[in-house]
Amino acid sequence: MSLSWLANRRHRVCIKGVMSGWMSVLSGFPQGSVLGALLFLVYINDLDTGLINELLKFADNTKVFGKVTDWSDRESFQEDRLLG
């Protein structure tokens, strides 16, 4: 397997219009991709299917929430948590 896309990477920063010089990247790997955001949305699109409680999705954070007033509410909330 070729890892050529990891080799010979360089970067620079720009702050208030002033560019630094190019520097070699010695560790890590490139973040993100052209399709990454779309594929993530497709992946989480049906995350709330079958849930009894509510689901909030923002960027890459997800929160299950609901009103718990008695033991059966607690049970249903725990079931939703276990499904996810």
Biopython code that builds the backbone (N, CA, C, O; Angstrom):
import numpy as np
from Bio.PDB.StructureBuilder import StructureBuilder

atoms = [
    (1, "MET", "N", (0.842, -1.178, 0.000)),
    (1, "MET", "CA", (0.000, 0.000, 0.000)),
    (1, "MET", "C", (0.891, 1.246, 0.000)),
    (1, "MET", "O", (1.782, 1.385, 0.838)),
    (2, "SER", "N", (0.643, 2.120, -0.923)),
    (2, "SER", "CA", (1.439, 3.336, -1.032)),
    (2, "SER", "C", (0.885, 4.426, -0.119)),
    (2, "SER", "O", (-0.322, 4.666, -0.091)),
    (3, "LEU", "N", (1.755, 5.071, 0.611)),
    (3, "LEU", "CA", (1.361, 6.177, 1.478)),
    (3, "LEU", "C", (1.918, 7.493, 0.940)),
    (3, "LEU", "O", (2.254, 8.391, 1.713)),
    (4, "SER", "N", (2.015, 7.606, -0.369)),
    (4, "SER", "CA", (2.629, 8.786, -0.964)),
    (4, "SER", "C", (1.851, 10.067, -0.637)),
    (4, "SER", "O", (2.433, 11.153, -0.642)),
    (5, "TRP", "N", (0.581, 9.962, -0.361)),
    (5, "TRP", "CA", (-0.199, 11.162, -0.024)),
    (5, "TRP", "C", (0.179, 11.701, 1.350)),
    (5, "TRP", "O", (-0.205, 12.816, 1.705)),
    (6, "LEU", "N", (0.936, 10.915, 2.135)),
    (6, "LEU", "CA", (1.420, 11.381, 3.429)),
    (6, "LEU", "C", (2.826, 11.977, 3.338)),
    (6, "LEU", "O", (3.284, 12.635, 4.272)),
    (7, "ALA", "N", (3.503, 11.749, 2.223)),
    (7, "ALA", "CA", (4.897, 12.182, 2.089)),
    (7, "ALA", "C", (4.986, 13.590, 1.488)),
    (7, "ALA", "O", (4.101, 14.029, 0.753)),
    (8, "ASN", "N", (6.064, 14.269, 1.818)),
    (8, "ASN", "CA", (6.381, 15.572, 1.223)),
    (8, "ASN", "C", (5.279, 16.615, 1.414)),
    (8, "ASN", "O", (5.001, 17.397, 0.505)),
    (9, "ARG", "N", (4.662, 16.628, 2.575)),
    (9, "ARG", "CA", (3.628, 17.640, 2.848)),
    (9, "ARG", "C", (4.281, 18.865, 3.459)),
    (9, "ARG", "O", (5.236, 18.763, 4.228)),
    (10, "ARG", "N", (3.744, 20.034, 3.101)),
    (10, "ARG", "CA", (4.243, 21.290, 3.655)),
    (10, "ARG", "C", (3.038, 22.157, 4.001)),
    (10, "ARG", "O", (1.949, 21.985, 3.453)),
    (11, "HIS", "N", (3.253, 23.073, 4.906)),
    (11, "HIS", "CA", (2.177, 24.009, 5.243)),
    (11, "HIS", "C", (2.766, 25.367, 5.596)),
    (11, "HIS", "O", (3.967, 25.523, 5.815)),
    (12, "ARG", "N", (1.864, 26.340, 5.641)),
    (12, "ARG", "CA", (2.224, 27.683, 6.091)),
    (12, "ARG", "C", (0.976, 28.303, 6.701)),
    (12, "ARG", "O", (-0.133, 27.816, 6.483)),
    (13, "VAL", "N", (1.150, 29.350, 7.447)),
    (13, "VAL", "CA", (0.010, 30.024, 8.070)),
    (13, "VAL", "C", (-0.065, 31.460, 7.575)),
    (13, "VAL", "O", (0.925, 32.041, 7.130)),
    (14, "CYS", "N", (-1.266, 32.012, 7.665)),
    (14, "CYS", "CA", (-1.485, 33.399, 7.286)),
    (14, "CYS", "C", (-2.209, 34.082, 8.443)),
    (14, "CYS", "O", (-3.296, 33.659, 8.837)),
    (15, "ILE", "N", (-1.606, 35.134, 8.984)),
    (15, "ILE", "CA", (-2.217, 35.889, 10.074)),
    (15, "ILE", "C", (-2.265, 37.353, 9.658)),
    (15, "ILE", "O", (-1.240, 37.983, 9.399)),
    (16, "LYS", "N", (-3.479, 37.870, 9.603)),
    (16, "LYS", "CA", (-3.705, 39.266, 9.207)),
    (16, "LYS", "C", (-3.013, 39.607, 7.892)),
    (16, "LYS", "O", (-2.428, 40.678, 7.735)),
    (17, "GLY", "N", (-3.094, 38.665, 6.950)),
    (17, "GLY", "CA", (-2.548, 38.905, 5.622)),
    (17, "GLY", "C", (-1.061, 38.666, 5.471)),
    (17, "GLY", "O", (-0.535, 38.804, 4.366)),
    (18, "VAL", "N", (-0.367, 38.314, 6.531)),
    (18, "VAL", "CA", (1.075, 38.058, 6.465)),
    (18, "VAL", "C", (1.291, 36.543, 6.452)),
    (18, "VAL", "O", (0.863, 35.829, 7.358)),
    (19, "MET", "N", (1.970, 36.071, 5.394)),
    (19, "MET", "CA", (2.215, 34.637, 5.226)),
    (19, "MET", "C", (3.569, 34.234, 5.816)),
    (19, "MET", "O", (4.569, 34.936, 5.667)),
    (20, "SER", "N", (3.566, 33.085, 6.485)),
    (20, "SER", "CA", (4.833, 32.516, 6.944)),
    (20, "SER", "C", (5.488, 31.793, 5.775)),
    (20, "SER", "O", (4.899, 31.666, 4.701)),
    (21, "GLY", "N", (6.693, 31.328, 5.988)),
    (21, "GLY", "CA", (7.341, 30.498, 4.981)),
    (21, "GLY", "C", (6.785, 29.076, 5.028)),
    (21, "GLY", "O", (6.164, 28.674, 6.013)),
    (22, "TRP", "N", (7.012, 28.330, 3.965)),
    (22, "TRP", "CA", (6.572, 26.936, 3.926)),
    (22, "TRP", "C", (7.448, 26.097, 4.860)),
    (22, "TRP", "O", (8.667, 26.266, 4.903)),
    (23, "MET", "N", (6.808, 25.191, 5.604)),
    (23, "MET", "CA", (7.514, 24.285, 6.511)),
    (23, "MET", "C", (7.077, 22.852, 6.203)),
    (23, "MET", "O", (5.925, 22.612, 5.844)),
    (24, "SER", "N", (7.994, 21.916, 6.344)),
    (24, "SER", "CA", (7.659, 20.500, 6.150)),
    (24, "SER", "C", (6.812, 20.012, 7.316)),
    (24, "SER", "O", (7.039, 20.396, 8.463)),
    (25, "VAL", "N", (5.831, 19.159, 7.015)),
    (25, "VAL", "CA", (5.002, 18.524, 8.041)),
    (25, "VAL", "C", (5.634, 17.169, 8.325)),
    (25, "VAL", "O", (5.737, 16.324, 7.436)),
    (26, "LEU", "N", (6.056, 16.967, 9.565)),
    (26, "LEU", "CA", (6.806, 15.763, 9.909)),
    (26, "LEU", "C", (5.964, 14.684, 10.572)),
    (26, "LEU", "O", (6.415, 13.545, 10.691)),
    (27, "SER", "N", (4.746, 15.015, 11.010)),
    (27, "SER", "CA", (3.910, 14.010, 11.678)),
    (27, "SER", "C", (2.444, 14.330, 11.419)),
    (27, "SER", "O", (2.105, 15.381, 10.876)),
    (28, "GLY", "N", (1.582, 13.397, 11.822)),
    (28, "GLY", "CA", (0.150, 13.585, 11.649)),
    (28, "GLY", "C", (-0.308, 13.180, 10.263)),
    (28, "GLY", "O", (0.450, 12.594, 9.490)),
    (29, "PHE", "N", (-1.556, 13.497, 9.956)),
    (29, "PHE", "CA", (-2.104, 13.199, 8.644)),
    (29, "PHE", "C", (-3.115, 14.272, 8.283)),
    (29, "PHE", "O", (-3.623, 14.955, 9.172)),
    (30, "PRO", "N", (-3.421, 14.439, 7.006)),
    (30, "PRO", "CA", (-4.337, 15.499, 6.574)),
    (30, "PRO", "C", (-5.726, 15.324, 7.188)),
    (30, "PRO", "O", (-6.234, 14.207, 7.294)),
    (31, "GLN", "N", (-6.318, 16.418, 7.582)),
    (31, "GLN", "CA", (-7.656, 16.389, 8.171)),
    (31, "GLN", "C", (-8.691, 16.777, 7.122)),
    (31, "GLN", "O", (-8.440, 17.625, 6.265)),
    (32, "GLY", "N", (-9.860, 16.144, 7.203)),
    (32, "GLY", "CA", (-10.949, 16.520, 6.321)),
    (32, "GLY", "C", (-10.790, 15.970, 4.918)),
    (32, "GLY", "O", (-9.759, 15.402, 4.559)),
    (33, "SER", "N", (-11.829, 16.155, 4.148)),
    (33, "SER", "CA", (-11.829, 15.723, 2.762)),
    (33, "SER", "C", (-12.945, 16.455, 2.046)),
    (33, "SER", "O", (-13.752, 17.145, 2.669)),
    (34, "VAL", "N", (-12.985, 16.302, 0.759)),
    (34, "VAL", "CA", (-14.039, 16.937, -0.028)),
    (34, "VAL", "C", (-15.396, 16.334, 0.316)),
    (34, "VAL", "O", (-16.381, 17.060, 0.452)),
    (35, "LEU", "N", (-15.454, 15.022, 0.456)),
    (35, "LEU", "CA", (-16.720, 14.339, 0.736)),
    (35, "LEU", "C", (-16.990, 14.119, 2.216)),
    (35, "LEU", "O", (-18.084, 13.685, 2.579)),
    (36, "GLY", "N", (-16.017, 14.407, 3.081)),
    (36, "GLY", "CA", (-16.148, 14.107, 4.504)),
    (36, "GLY", "C", (-17.408, 14.651, 5.143)),
    (36, "GLY", "O", (-18.122, 13.914, 5.823)),
    (37, "ALA", "N", (-17.698, 15.931, 4.938)),
    (37, "ALA", "CA", (-18.874, 16.545, 5.557)),
    (37, "ALA", "C", (-20.165, 15.911, 5.044)),
    (37, "ALA", "O", (-21.075, 15.645, 5.830)),
    (38, "LEU", "N", (-20.254, 15.669, 3.754)),
    (38, "LEU", "CA", (-21.457, 15.051, 3.180)),
    (38, "LEU", "C", (-21.647, 13.627, 3.696)),
    (38, "LEU", "O", (-22.755, 13.241, 4.068)),
    (39, "LEU", "N", (-20.579, 12.856, 3.717)),
    (39, "LEU", "CA", (-20.680, 11.478, 4.208)),
    (39, "LEU", "C", (-21.055, 11.439, 5.682)),
    (39, "LEU", "O", (-21.793, 10.550, 6.105)),
    (40, "PHE", "N", (-20.559, 12.387, 6.471)),
    (40, "PHE", "CA", (-20.935, 12.457, 7.881)),
    (40, "PHE", "C", (-22.430, 12.720, 8.018)),
    (40, "PHE", "O", (-23.097, 12.083, 8.832)),
    (41, "LEU", "N", (-22.963, 13.653, 7.229)),
    (41, "LEU", "CA", (-24.399, 13.947, 7.280)),
    (41, "LEU", "C", (-25.238, 12.737, 6.882)),
    (41, "LEU", "O", (-26.273, 12.467, 7.492)),
    (42, "VAL", "N", (-24.800, 12.020, 5.872)),
    (42, "VAL", "CA", (-25.515, 10.802, 5.463)),
    (42, "VAL", "C", (-25.473, 9.786, 6.592)),
    (42, "VAL", "O", (-26.470, 9.114, 6.856)),
    (43, "TYR", "N", (-24.339, 9.668, 7.257)),
    (43, "TYR", "CA", (-24.159, 8.708, 8.345)),
    (43, "TYR", "C", (-25.080, 9.007, 9.525)),
    (43, "TYR", "O", (-25.656, 8.081, 10.095)),
    (44, "ILE", "N", (-25.233, 10.282, 9.908)),
    (44, "ILE", "CA", (-26.037, 10.610, 11.083)),
    (44, "ILE", "C", (-27.476, 10.985, 10.750)),
    (44, "ILE", "O", (-28.266, 11.243, 11.658)),
    (45, "ASN", "N", (-27.834, 11.021, 9.470)),
    (45, "ASN", "CA", (-29.154, 11.497, 9.062)),
    (45, "ASN", "C", (-30.292, 10.755, 9.751)),
    (45, "ASN", "O", (-31.268, 11.383, 10.162)),
    (46, "ASP", "N", (-30.193, 9.456, 9.884)),
    (46, "ASP", "CA", (-31.283, 8.662, 10.481)),
    (46, "ASP", "C", (-30.951, 8.213, 11.899)),
    (46, "ASP", "O", (-31.500, 7.222, 12.379)),
    (47, "LEU", "N", (-30.069, 8.925, 12.565)),
    (47, "LEU", "CA", (-29.643, 8.574, 13.917)),
    (47, "LEU", "C", (-30.816, 8.531, 14.897)),
    (47, "LEU", "O", (-30.799, 7.751, 15.849)),
    (48, "ASP", "N", (-31.833, 9.366, 14.668)),
    (48, "ASP", "CA", (-32.963, 9.435, 15.594)),
    (48, "ASP", "C", (-34.094, 8.465, 15.238)),
    (48, "ASP", "O", (-35.137, 8.480, 15.892)),
    (49, "THR", "N", (-33.913, 7.633, 14.226)),
    (49, "THR", "CA", (-34.940, 6.665, 13.856)),
    (49, "THR", "C", (-35.175, 5.687, 14.999)),
    (49, "THR", "O", (-34.237, 5.048, 15.476)),
    (50, "GLY", "N", (-36.410, 5.570, 15.433)),
    (50, "GLY", "CA", (-36.773, 4.629, 16.478)),
    (50, "GLY", "C", (-36.618, 5.151, 17.893)),
    (50, "GLY", "O", (-36.924, 4.430, 18.844)),
    (51, "LEU", "N", (-36.154, 6.379, 18.064)),
    (51, "LEU", "CA", (-36.012, 6.930, 19.411)),
    (51, "LEU", "C", (-37.356, 7.415, 19.941)),
    (51, "LEU", "O", (-38.181, 7.936, 19.190)),
    (52, "ILE", "N", (-37.562, 7.240, 21.220)),
    (52, "ILE", "CA", (-38.762, 7.735, 21.887)),
    (52, "ILE", "C", (-38.564, 9.192, 22.282)),
    (52, "ILE", "O", (-39.481, 10.004, 22.158)),
    (53, "ASN", "N", (-37.381, 9.517, 22.751)),
    (53, "ASN", "CA", (-37.064, 10.865, 23.218)),
    (53, "ASN", "C", (-36.564, 11.736, 22.072)),
    (53, "ASN", "O", (-36.486, 11.291, 20.927)),
    (54, "GLU", "N", (-36.230, 12.968, 22.389)),
    (54, "GLU", "CA", (-35.774, 13.923, 21.384)),
    (54, "GLU", "C", (-34.264, 13.815, 21.181)),
    (54, "GLU", "O", (-33.533, 13.343, 22.052)),
    (55, "LEU", "N", (-33.819, 14.264, 20.013)),
    (55, "LEU", "CA", (-32.411, 14.224, 19.687)),
    (55, "LEU", "C", (-32.002, 15.571, 19.108)),
    (55, "LEU", "O", (-32.646, 16.083, 18.193)),
    (56, "LEU", "N", (-30.933, 16.138, 19.643)),
    (56, "LEU", "CA", (-30.358, 17.364, 19.105)),
    (56, "LEU", "C", (-29.054, 17.007, 18.409)),
    (56, "LEU", "O", (-28.208, 16.315, 18.976)),
    (57, "LYS", "N", (-28.896, 17.484, 17.172)),
    (57, "LYS", "CA", (-27.656, 17.257, 16.429)),
    (57, "LYS", "C", (-27.099, 18.619, 16.032)),
    (57, "LYS", "O", (-27.804, 19.445, 15.454)),
    (58, "PHE", "N", (-25.831, 18.842, 16.346)),
    (58, "PHE", "CA", (-25.149, 20.055, 15.922)),
    (58, "PHE", "C", (-23.707, 19.703, 15.622)),
    (58, "PHE", "O", (-22.982, 19.213, 16.488)),
    (59, "ALA", "N", (-23.295, 19.957, 14.388)),
    (59, "ALA", "CA", (-21.947, 19.613, 13.938)),
    (59, "ALA", "C", (-21.695, 18.143, 14.245)),
    (59, "ALA", "O", (-22.409, 17.286, 13.725)),
    (60, "ASP", "N", (-20.704, 17.824, 15.070)),
    (60, "ASP", "CA", (-20.431, 16.417, 15.378)),
    (60, "ASP", "C", (-20.851, 16.055, 16.798)),
    (60, "ASP", "O", (-20.362, 15.074, 17.357)),
    (61, "ASN", "N", (-21.755, 16.841, 17.386)),
    (61, "ASN", "CA", (-22.263, 16.561, 18.730)),
    (61, "ASN", "C", (-23.709, 16.102, 18.662)),
    (61, "ASN", "O", (-24.489, 16.607, 17.854)),
    (62, "THR", "N", (-24.063, 15.158, 19.499)),
    (62, "THR", "CA", (-25.421, 14.635, 19.550)),
    (62, "THR", "C", (-25.842, 14.531, 20.999)),
    (62, "THR", "O", (-25.062, 14.110, 21.853)),
    (63, "LYS", "N", (-27.100, 14.921, 21.283)),
    (63, "LYS", "CA", (-27.612, 14.854, 22.647)),
    (63, "LYS", "C", (-29.030, 14.293, 22.622)),
    (63, "LYS", "O", (-29.893, 14.802, 21.907)),
    (64, "VAL", "N", (-29.265, 13.245, 23.404)),
    (64, "VAL", "CA", (-30.606, 12.697, 23.583)),
    (64, "VAL", "C", (-31.191, 13.353, 24.824)),
    (64, "VAL", "O", (-30.541, 13.411, 25.867)),
    (65, "PHE", "N", (-32.422, 13.848, 24.710)),
    (65, "PHE", "CA", (-33.034, 14.479, 25.874)),
    (65, "PHE", "C", (-34.523, 14.172, 25.910)),
    (65, "PHE", "O", (-35.134, 13.864, 24.887)),
    (66, "GLY", "N", (-35.085, 14.260, 27.088)),
    (66, "GLY", "CA", (-36.512, 14.038, 27.265)),
    (66, "GLY", "C", (-36.910, 14.322, 28.698)),
    (66, "GLY", "O", (-36.066, 14.410, 29.589)),
    (67, "LYS", "N", (-38.194, 14.462, 28.904)),
    (67, "LYS", "CA", (-38.719, 14.738, 30.235)),
    (67, "LYS", "C", (-38.897, 13.415, 30.980)),
    (67, "LYS", "O", (-39.517, 12.479, 30.476)),
    (68, "VAL", "N", (-38.347, 13.360, 32.175)),
    (68, "VAL", "CA", (-38.454, 12.160, 33.001)),
    (68, "VAL", "C", (-39.219, 12.538, 34.264)),
    (68, "VAL", "O", (-38.719, 13.278, 35.110)),
    (69, "THR", "N", (-40.454, 12.013, 34.378)),
    (69, "THR", "CA", (-41.280, 12.324, 35.547)),
    (69, "THR", "C", (-41.589, 11.106, 36.396)),
    (69, "THR", "O", (-42.008, 11.234, 37.546)),
    (70, "ASP", "N", (-41.382, 9.922, 35.830)),
    (70, "ASP", "CA", (-41.640, 8.710, 36.608)),
    (70, "ASP", "C", (-40.703, 7.597, 36.135)),
    (70, "ASP", "O", (-39.874, 7.787, 35.245)),
    (71, "TRP", "N", (-40.864, 6.430, 36.764)),
    (71, "TRP", "CA", (-39.963, 5.318, 36.482)),
    (71, "TRP", "C", (-40.036, 4.854, 35.027)),
    (71, "TRP", "O", (-39.011, 4.494, 34.449)),
    (72, "SER", "N", (-41.225, 4.856, 34.425)),
    (72, "SER", "CA", (-41.345, 4.396, 33.036)),
    (72, "SER", "C", (-40.641, 5.367, 32.076)),
    (72, "SER", "O", (-40.058, 4.940, 31.080)),
    (73, "ASP", "N", (-40.698, 6.679, 32.377)),
    (73, "ASP", "CA", (-39.950, 7.650, 31.573)),
    (73, "ASP", "C", (-38.458, 7.369, 31.665)),
    (73, "ASP", "O", (-37.734, 7.439, 30.672)),
    (74, "ARG", "N", (-38.015, 7.051, 32.868)),
    (74, "ARG", "CA", (-36.606, 6.735, 33.075)),
    (74, "ARG", "C", (-36.215, 5.513, 32.257)),
    (74, "ARG", "O", (-35.164, 5.497, 31.616)),
    (75, "GLU", "N", (-37.055, 4.499, 32.280)),
    (75, "GLU", "CA", (-36.784, 3.271, 31.530)),
    (75, "GLU", "C", (-36.686, 3.557, 30.027)),
    (75, "GLU", "O", (-35.767, 3.078, 29.363)),
    (76, "SER", "N", (-37.631, 4.338, 29.491)),
    (76, "SER", "CA", (-37.614, 4.626, 28.055)),
    (76, "SER", "C", (-36.386, 5.460, 27.681)),
    (76, "SER", "O", (-35.799, 5.273, 26.615)),
    (77, "PHE", "N", (-36.010, 6.373, 28.564)),
    (77, "PHE", "CA", (-34.822, 7.180, 28.310)),
    (77, "PHE", "C", (-33.578, 6.301, 28.275)),
    (77, "PHE", "O", (-32.718, 6.481, 27.413)),
    (78, "GLN", "N", (-33.473, 5.362, 29.192)),
    (78, "GLN", "CA", (-32.332, 4.455, 29.209)),
    (78, "GLN", "C", (-32.315, 3.561, 27.973)),
    (78, "GLN", "O", (-31.246, 3.265, 27.441)),
    (79, "GLU", "N", (-33.478, 3.133, 27.516)),
    (79, "GLU", "CA", (-33.547, 2.312, 26.301)),
    (79, "GLU", "C", (-33.023, 3.091, 25.098)),
    (79, "GLU", "O", (-32.264, 2.551, 24.292)),
    (80, "ASP", "N", (-33.425, 4.361, 24.972)),
    (80, "ASP", "CA", (-32.915, 5.193, 23.877)),
    (80, "ASP", "C", (-31.406, 5.317, 23.959)),
    (80, "ASP", "O", (-30.720, 5.235, 22.939)),
    (81, "ARG", "N", (-30.882, 5.512, 25.153)),
    (81, "ARG", "CA", (-29.436, 5.656, 25.334)),
    (81, "ARG", "C", (-28.719, 4.387, 24.899)),
    (81, "ARG", "O", (-27.654, 4.459, 24.286)),
    (82, "LEU", "N", (-29.286, 3.233, 25.205)),
    (82, "LEU", "CA", (-28.636, 1.963, 24.870)),
    (82, "LEU", "C", (-28.691, 1.672, 23.389)),
    (82, "LEU", "O", (-27.795, 1.015, 22.859)),
    (83, "LEU", "N", (-29.737, 2.151, 22.695)),
    (83, "LEU", "CA", (-29.846, 1.911, 21.268)),
    (83, "LEU", "C", (-28.779, 2.658, 20.481)),
    (83, "LEU", "O", (-28.315, 2.181, 19.445)),
    (84, "GLY", "N", (-28.387, 3.849, 20.982)),
    (84, "GLY", "CA", (-27.461, 4.713, 20.246)),
    (84, "GLY", "C", (-26.071, 4.312, 20.351)),
    (84, "GLY", "O", (-25.197, 4.961, 19.776)),
]
sb = StructureBuilder()
sb.init_structure("model")
sb.init_model(0)
sb.init_chain("A")
sb.init_seg("    ")
for serial, (resi, resn, name, xyz) in enumerate(atoms, 1):
    if name == "N":
        sb.init_residue(resn, " ", resi, " ")
    sb.init_atom(name, np.array(xyz, "f"), 0.0, 1.0, " ", f" {name:<3s}", serial, name[0])
structure = sb.get_structure()
